[in-house]
Amino acid sequence: KYNFDFLYGSLGGSGGTGIMNGSFEVDSDADGIPDSWTRNLYPGGSGGYETGSPLHGAKAYKFIHPGGAGNGGGYLTSDYAICSPLKALVIEFTHWATAGGMKNIVRLDYYDKDKVYLSNATLYTGASAVSWKFRRSAWPPTNARFYKVVLIGGYTDTDVSGTAYFDDI
């Protein structure tokens, strides 16, 4: 069973360079956090699976921003994926939110061969209640060899309550 979970979660990755479990379907330890991702919550925020109306597969991931100054939702960070400065990264994702004005971000963090953080590139910053399949690209820095995808739902600098959803990374 665990081999099938691993293979199912790795679908969508190409030759080991893609994002594992990008549709958040596999949570083999049942901790509420998708395998191959880490979750961090902002003050007052919460996050969890959306199984009632995901746009891809059986699950999406959501962050809830409760409103109030200094509060926020949270963010998911993928495991390391391989990149090269000779090839642009193309990231596709589905995102939607329940409230206009809620700040949601998709970002790439770059790392060198020793997995030391170098820089980041913001692929998306949105503040509208939309549902879209996005496709963005970015060129890694010259010495980047790894990257991580960071999905931020309900960033803390905006005081708007709502729910941000991500799926199909």
Accessible surface in RSA format (square Angstrom, percent):
REM  Atomic radii and reference values for relative SASA: ProtOr
REM  Chains: A
REM  Algorithm: Lee & Richards
REM  Probe-radius: 1.40
REM  Slices: 20
REM RES _ NUM      All-atoms   Total-Side   Main-Chain    Non-polar    All polar
REM                ABS   REL    ABS   REL    ABS   REL    ABS   REL    ABS   REL
RES LYS A   1   167.50  81.7 125.70  77.1  41.80  99.5 105.99  95.4  61.51  65.5
RES TYR A   2   154.47  72.1 148.73  84.6   5.73  14.9 103.56  77.8  50.91  62.8
RES ASN A   3   118.11  81.4 116.05 112.1   2.06   5.0  23.56  56.7  94.55  91.4
RES PHE A   4   153.16  76.6 150.55  93.2   2.62   6.8 150.91  91.5   2.25   6.4
RES ASP A   5    28.92  20.3  28.37  28.2   0.55   1.3   3.72   8.7  25.21  25.1
RES PHE A   6   122.56  61.3 113.54  70.3   9.02  23.5 121.55  73.7   1.01   2.9
RES LEU A   7    99.60  55.5  98.85  70.7   0.75   1.9  99.14  69.6   0.46   1.2
RES TYR A   8   113.10  52.8 103.56  58.9   9.54  24.8  77.82  58.5  35.28  43.5
RES GLY A   9     6.93   8.5   0.00   N/A   6.93   8.5   6.19  17.0   0.74   1.7
RES SER A  10    25.72  21.7  20.53  27.4   5.19  12.0  10.18  21.7  15.55  21.8
RES LEU A  11   125.57  69.9 109.10  78.1  16.47  41.4 112.14  78.8  13.43  36.1
RES GLY A  12    80.67  99.5   0.00   N/A  80.67  99.5  42.64 117.0  38.02  85.2
RES GLY A  13    27.99  34.5   0.00   N/A  27.99  34.5   5.06  13.9  22.92  51.3
RES SER A  14    76.78  64.9  67.62  90.2   9.16  21.1  51.37 109.4  25.41  35.6
RES GLY A  15    82.19 101.4   0.00   N/A  82.19 101.4  46.35 127.2  35.84  80.3
RES GLY A  16    58.84  72.6   0.00   N/A  58.84  72.6  38.17 104.8  20.67  46.3
RES THR A  17    55.19  39.3  52.80  53.5   2.38   5.7  41.73  56.0  13.46  20.3
RES GLY A  18    18.02  22.2   0.00   N/A  18.02  22.2  12.25  33.6   5.77  12.9
RES ILE A  19    13.99   8.0   6.32   4.7   7.67  18.5   7.34   5.3   6.65  18.0
RES MET A  20    57.77  29.9  53.84  35.6   3.93   9.4  37.75  32.1  20.02  26.5
RES ASN A  21     5.44   3.8   3.65   3.5   1.79   4.3   4.27  10.3   1.17   1.1
RES GLY A  22     5.39   6.7   0.00   N/A   5.39   6.7   3.24   8.9   2.15   4.8
RES SER A  23    15.99  13.5  12.83  17.1   3.16   7.3  12.83  27.3   3.16   4.4
RES PHE A  24     0.00   0.0   0.00   0.0   0.00   0.0   0.00   0.0   0.00   0.0
RES GLU A  25    24.66  14.2  11.01   8.3  13.65  32.5   7.02  13.6  17.64  14.4
RES VAL A  26    11.71   7.7   8.90   8.1   2.80   6.8  11.71  10.2   0.00   0.0
RES ASP A  27    23.39  16.4   7.36   7.3  16.03  37.9   3.63   8.5  19.77  19.7
RES SER A  28    56.75  48.0  26.86  35.9  29.88  68.8  14.12  30.1  42.63  59.7
RES ASP A  29    95.65  67.0  66.25  65.9  29.40  69.5  44.15 103.9  51.50  51.4
RES ALA A  30    89.54  82.3  58.85  90.8  30.69  69.8  62.91  88.6  26.63  70.5
RES ASP A  31    76.77  53.8  48.56  48.3  28.21  66.7  36.73  86.4  40.04  39.9
RES GLY A  32    25.53  31.5   0.00   N/A  25.53  31.5  23.84  65.4   1.69   3.8
RES ILE A  33    37.65  21.4  35.58  26.5   2.07   5.0  35.58  25.6   2.07   5.6
RES PRO A  34     1.07   0.8   0.00   0.0   1.07   3.9   0.00   0.0   1.07   6.7
RES ASP A  35    39.89  27.9  33.14  33.0   6.74  15.9  25.82  60.8  14.07  14.0
RES SER A  36    32.85  27.8  17.77  23.7  15.08  34.7   5.83  12.4  27.02  37.9
RES TRP A  37    12.06   4.8   0.00   0.0  12.06  28.3   0.07   0.0  11.99  19.5
RES THR A  38    78.05  55.5  75.80  76.8   2.24   5.3  69.27  93.0   8.78  13.3
RES ARG A  39    69.73  29.3  47.82  24.4  21.91  52.2   0.00   0.0  69.73  42.3
RES ASN A  40    63.64  43.9  58.36  56.4   5.28  12.7  11.72  28.2  51.93  50.2
RES LEU A  41    77.35  43.1  44.96  32.2  32.39  81.4  44.99  31.6  32.36  87.1
RES TYR A  42    37.72  17.6  33.11  18.8   4.61  12.0  28.34  21.3   9.38  11.6
RES PRO A  43    89.30  65.1  75.71  69.0  13.58  49.4  88.69  73.2   0.60   3.7
RES GLY A  44    56.12  69.2   0.00   N/A  56.12  69.2  27.45  75.3  28.67  64.2
RES GLY A  45    14.08  17.4   0.00   N/A  14.08  17.4   0.00   0.0  14.08  31.5
RES SER A  46    49.00  41.4  48.94  65.3   0.06   0.1  38.61  82.2  10.39  14.6
RES GLY A  47    19.04  23.5   0.00   N/A  19.04  23.5   2.49   6.8  16.55  37.1
RES GLY A  48    16.62  20.5   0.00   N/A  16.62  20.5  16.20  44.5   0.41   0.9
RES TYR A  49    44.35  20.7  26.42  15.0  17.93  46.7  26.42  19.9  17.93  22.1
RES GLU A  50    21.06  12.1  20.33  15.4   0.73   1.7   1.67   3.2  19.39  15.8
RES THR A  51    89.70  63.8  68.34  69.3  21.36  50.9  35.45  47.6  54.26  82.0
RES GLY A  52    72.08  88.9   0.00   N/A  72.08  88.9  37.63 103.3  34.44  77.1
RES SER A  53    69.11  58.4  60.61  80.9   8.50  19.6  47.39 100.9  21.72  30.4
RES PRO A  54    31.06  22.6  12.69  11.6  18.37  66.8  12.69  10.5  18.37 114.2
RES LEU A  55    98.00  54.6  64.33  46.0  33.66  84.6  67.94  47.7  30.06  80.9
RES HIS A  56    81.80  44.7  76.71  53.3   5.09  13.0  55.50  57.2  26.30  30.6
RES GLY A  57    50.07  61.7   0.00   N/A  50.07  61.7  23.65  64.9  26.42  59.2
RES ALA A  58    65.79  60.5  53.16  82.0  12.63  28.7  60.90  85.8   4.89  13.0
RES LYS A  59    47.84  23.3  47.84  29.4   0.00   0.0  27.99  25.2  19.85  21.1
RES ALA A  60     0.00   0.0   0.00   0.0   0.00   0.0   0.00   0.0   0.00   0.0
RES TYR A  61     0.00   0.0   0.00   0.0   0.00   0.0   0.00   0.0   0.00   0.0
RES LYS A  62    50.66  24.7  50.66  31.1   0.00   0.0  11.43  10.3  39.22  41.8
RES PHE A  63     0.00   0.0   0.00   0.0   0.00   0.0   0.00   0.0   0.00   0.0
RES ILE A  64    67.82  38.6  67.36  50.2   0.46   1.1  67.36  48.5   0.46   1.3
RES HIS A  65     2.12   1.2   0.90   0.6   1.22   3.1   0.87   0.9   1.25   1.5
RES PRO A  66    64.38  46.9  32.69  29.8  31.70 115.2  40.13  33.1  24.25 150.7
RES GLY A  67    12.10  14.9   0.00   N/A  12.10  14.9   8.85  24.3   3.25   7.3
RES GLY A  68    34.83  43.0   0.00   N/A  34.83  43.0  28.52  78.3   6.31  14.1
RES ALA A  69    97.31  89.5  66.92 103.3  30.39  69.1  70.74  99.6  26.57  70.4
RES GLY A  70    46.73  57.6   0.00   N/A  46.73  57.6  33.66  92.4  13.07  29.3
RES ASN A  71    40.19  27.7  39.86  38.5   0.33   0.8   0.00   0.0  40.19  38.8
RES GLY A  72     0.00   0.0   0.00   N/A   0.00   0.0   0.00   0.0   0.00   0.0
RES GLY A  73     0.00   0.0   0.00   N/A   0.00   0.0   0.00   0.0   0.00   0.0
RES GLY A  74     0.00   0.0   0.00   N/A   0.00   0.0   0.00   0.0   0.00   0.0
RES TYR A  75    59.60  27.8  59.60  33.9   0.00   0.0  23.13  17.4  36.48  45.0
RES LEU A  76     0.00   0.0   0.00   0.0   0.00   0.0   0.00   0.0   0.00   0.0
RES THR A  77    17.59  12.5  17.17  17.4   0.42   1.0  12.64  17.0   4.94   7.5
RES SER A  78     2.78   2.3   1.20   1.6   1.58   3.6   1.20   2.5   1.58   2.2
RES ASP A  79    71.01  49.7  67.12  66.8   3.89   9.2  19.27  45.3  51.74  51.6
RES TYR A  80    80.27  37.5  56.95  32.4  23.32  60.7  36.72  27.6  43.55  53.7
RES ALA A  81     4.16   3.8   0.78   1.2   3.38   7.7   4.16   5.9   0.00   0.0
RES ILE A  82    89.88  51.1  88.58  66.0   1.30   3.1  88.58  63.8   1.30   3.5
RES CYS A  83     8.95   6.8   0.00   0.0   8.95  21.0   5.73  14.5   3.22   3.5
RES SER A  84    42.24  35.7  39.81  53.1   2.43   5.6  31.54  67.2  10.70  15.0
RES PRO A  85    32.80  23.9  19.89  18.1  12.91  46.9  19.89  16.4  12.91  80.2
RES LEU A  86   159.52  88.8 134.06  95.9  25.47  64.0 136.87  96.1  22.65  61.0
RES LYS A  87   149.32  72.8 146.94  90.2   2.38   5.7  91.96  82.8  57.36  61.1
RES ALA A  88    26.47  24.3  18.13  28.0   8.34  19.0  18.13  25.5   8.34  22.1
RES LEU A  89    19.86  11.1  18.50  13.2   1.36   3.4  19.77  13.9   0.09   0.2
RES VAL A  90    73.43  48.3  46.18  41.8  27.24  65.6  46.18  40.1  27.24  73.9
RES ILE A  91    10.14   5.8   8.60   6.4   1.54   3.7  10.14   7.3   0.00   0.0
RES GLU A  92    64.98  37.3  60.25  45.6   4.73  11.3  15.96  30.9  49.02  40.0
RES PHE A  93     0.06   0.0   0.06   0.0   0.00   0.0   0.06   0.0   0.00   0.0
RES THR A  94    11.12   7.9  11.12  11.3   0.00   0.0   5.87   7.9   5.26   7.9
RES HIS A  95     0.28   0.2   0.28   0.2   0.00   0.0   0.00   0.0   0.28   0.3
RES TRP A  96    32.46  13.0  32.41  15.7   0.05   0.1  19.83  10.6  12.62  20.5
RES ALA A  97     9.70   8.9   0.13   0.2   9.57  21.8   0.13   0.2   9.57  25.4
RES THR A  98    82.86  58.9  49.27  49.9  33.59  80.0  51.30  68.9  31.56  47.7
RES ALA A  99    20.96  19.3  16.38  25.3   4.58  10.4  20.86  29.4   0.10   0.3
RES GLY A 100    49.67  61.2   0.00   N/A  49.67  61.2  24.39  66.9  25.28  56.6
RES GLY A 101    29.14  35.9   0.00   N/A  29.14  35.9  23.97  65.8   5.17  11.6
RES MET A 102     0.42   0.2   0.20   0.1   0.22   0.5   0.26   0.2   0.17   0.2
RES LYS A 103    50.65  24.7  50.65  31.1   0.00   0.0  18.32  16.5  32.33  34.4
RES ASN A 104     0.20   0.1   0.20   0.2   0.00   0.0   0.00   0.0   0.20   0.2
RES ILE A 105    18.30  10.4  18.30  13.6   0.00   0.0  18.30  13.2   0.00   0.0
RES VAL A 106     0.08   0.1   0.08   0.1   0.00   0.0   0.08   0.1   0.00   0.0
RES ARG A 107    59.30  24.9  59.30  30.2   0.00   0.0   5.95   8.1  53.34  32.3
RES LEU A 108     0.07   0.0   0.07   0.0   0.00   0.0   0.07   0.0   0.00   0.0
RES ASP A 109    11.41   8.0  11.41  11.4   0.00   0.0   0.00   0.0  11.41  11.4
RES TYR A 110     3.83   1.8   3.83   2.2   0.00   0.0   3.83   2.9   0.00   0.0
RES TYR A 111    24.64  11.5  24.64  14.0   0.00   0.0   9.45   7.1  15.19  18.7
RES ASP A 112    29.11  20.4  29.11  29.0   0.00   0.0   5.67  13.4  23.44  23.4
RES LYS A 113   150.47  73.4 132.18  81.1  18.29  43.5 100.43  90.4  50.03  53.3
RES ASP A 114    96.31  67.5  70.03  69.7  26.27  62.1  22.83  53.7  73.48  73.3
RES LYS A 115    90.96  44.4  76.99  47.2  13.97  33.3  32.12  28.9  58.84  62.7
RES VAL A 116    87.37  57.5  83.90  76.0   3.47   8.4  87.37  75.9   0.00   0.0
RES TYR A 117   107.45  50.2  90.25  51.3  17.20  44.8  79.84  60.0  27.61  34.0
RES LEU A 118    56.11  31.2  27.14  19.4  28.97  72.8  29.76  20.9  26.35  70.9
RES SER A 119    43.14  36.5  39.75  53.1   3.39   7.8  37.21  79.2   5.94   8.3
RES ASN A 120    70.35  48.5  46.45  44.9  23.90  57.5   0.16   0.4  70.18  67.8
RES ALA A 121    28.90  26.6  22.86  35.3   6.04  13.7  28.90  40.7   0.00   0.0
RES THR A 122    77.42  55.1  45.93  46.6  31.49  75.1  25.98  34.9  51.44  77.8
RES LEU A 123    17.81   9.9   5.01   3.6  12.80  32.2   8.68   6.1   9.13  24.6
RES TYR A 124    20.17   9.4  14.59   8.3   5.58  14.5  17.89  13.4   2.29   2.8
RES THR A 125    77.60  55.2  46.71  47.4  30.89  73.6  37.59  50.5  40.01  60.5
RES GLY A 126     8.61  10.6   0.00   N/A   8.61  10.6   8.61  23.6   0.00   0.0
RES ALA A 127    57.35  52.7  40.46  62.4  16.89  38.4  41.36  58.2  15.99  42.4
RES SER A 128    50.71  42.8  49.16  65.6   1.54   3.6  37.38  79.6  13.33  18.7
RES ALA A 129    55.20  50.8  25.19  38.9  30.02  68.3  25.57  36.0  29.63  78.5
RES VAL A 130    41.90  27.6  33.97  30.8   7.92  19.1  41.81  36.3   0.09   0.2
RES SER A 131    65.53  55.4  43.38  57.9  22.15  51.0  31.40  66.9  34.13  47.8
RES TRP A 132   148.63  59.6 143.85  69.6   4.78  11.2 140.91  75.1   7.72  12.5
RES LYS A 133   101.57  49.6  71.94  44.1  29.62  70.5  68.03  61.2  33.54  35.7
RES PHE A 134    23.62  11.8  21.42  13.3   2.20   5.7  23.62  14.3   0.00   0.0
RES ARG A 135   154.88  65.0 135.53  69.1  19.36  46.1  51.22  70.0 103.67  62.8
RES ARG A 136    85.19  35.8  81.34  41.5   3.86   9.2  26.73  36.5  58.46  35.4
RES SER A 137    73.54  62.1  48.29  64.4  25.25  58.2  11.41  24.3  62.14  87.0
RES ALA A 138    15.81  14.5   7.92  12.2   7.89  18.0  15.81  22.3   0.01   0.0
RES TRP A 139   165.93  66.6 144.50  69.9  21.43  50.3 118.44  63.2  47.49  77.0
RES PRO A 140     8.03   5.9   0.00   0.0   8.03  29.2   0.00   0.0   8.03  49.9
RES PRO A 141    41.45  30.2  28.72  26.2  12.73  46.3  41.42  34.2   0.03   0.2
RES THR A 142   114.99  81.8 108.27 109.8   6.72  16.0  72.38  97.2  42.61  64.4
RES ASN A 143    81.48  56.2  77.98  75.4   3.50   8.4  31.72  76.4  49.76  48.1
RES ALA A 144     0.00   0.0   0.00   0.0   0.00   0.0   0.00   0.0   0.00   0.0
RES ARG A 145    98.67  41.4  97.86  49.9   0.81   1.9  30.53  41.7  68.14  41.3
RES PHE A 146    41.48  20.8  41.48  25.7   0.00   0.0  41.48  25.1   0.00   0.0
RES TYR A 147     5.99   2.8   5.99   3.4   0.00   0.0   0.00   0.0   5.99   7.4
RES LYS A 148    38.10  18.6  38.10  23.4   0.00   0.0   0.49   0.4  37.61  40.1
RES VAL A 149     0.00   0.0   0.00   0.0   0.00   0.0   0.00   0.0   0.00   0.0
RES VAL A 150     1.49   1.0   1.49   1.4   0.00   0.0   1.49   1.3   0.00   0.0
RES LEU A 151     0.02   0.0   0.02   0.0   0.00   0.0   0.02   0.0   0.00   0.0
RES ILE A 152     5.09   2.9   5.09   3.8   0.00   0.0   5.09   3.7   0.00   0.0
RES GLY A 153     0.00   0.0   0.00   N/A   0.00   0.0   0.00   0.0   0.00   0.0
RES GLY A 154     0.12   0.1   0.00   N/A   0.12   0.1   0.12   0.3   0.00   0.0
RES TYR A 155    71.12  33.2  70.86  40.3   0.26   0.7  23.63  17.8  47.50  58.6
RES THR A 156    39.05  27.8  30.63  31.0   8.43  20.1  10.92  14.7  28.13  42.5
RES ASP A 157    92.38  64.7  51.61  51.4  40.77  96.4  41.42  97.5  50.95  50.8
RES THR A 158    34.73  24.7  30.72  31.1   4.01   9.6  23.71  31.9  11.02  16.7
RES ASP A 159    89.01  62.4  62.00  61.7  27.02  63.9  25.94  61.1  63.07  62.9
RES VAL A 160    42.32  27.8  38.54  34.9   3.78   9.1  42.10  36.6   0.22   0.6
RES SER A 161    60.48  51.1  49.73  66.4  10.75  24.8  14.02  29.8  46.47  65.1
RES GLY A 162    14.24  17.6   0.00   N/A  14.24  17.6  13.13  36.0   1.11   2.5
RES THR A 163    19.57  13.9  19.57  19.8   0.00   0.0   1.31   1.8  18.26  27.6
RES ALA A 164     0.00   0.0   0.00   0.0   0.00   0.0   0.00   0.0   0.00   0.0
RES TYR A 165    28.82  13.5  28.82  16.4   0.00   0.0   4.17   3.1  24.65  30.4
RES PHE A 166     0.01   0.0   0.01   0.0   0.00   0.0   0.01   0.0   0.00   0.0
RES ASP A 167     0.00   0.0   0.00   0.0   0.00   0.0   0.00   0.0   0.00   0.0
RES ASP A 168    35.77  25.1  34.54  34.4   1.23   2.9   0.25   0.6  35.52  35.4
RES ILE A 169    31.71  18.0   0.76   0.6  30.96  74.6  12.92   9.3  18.79  51.0
END  Absolute sums over single chains surface
CHAIN  1 A     8114.9       6062.5       2052.4       4755.2       3359.7
END  Absolute sums over all chains
TOTAL          8114.9       6062.5       2052.4       4755.2       3359.7
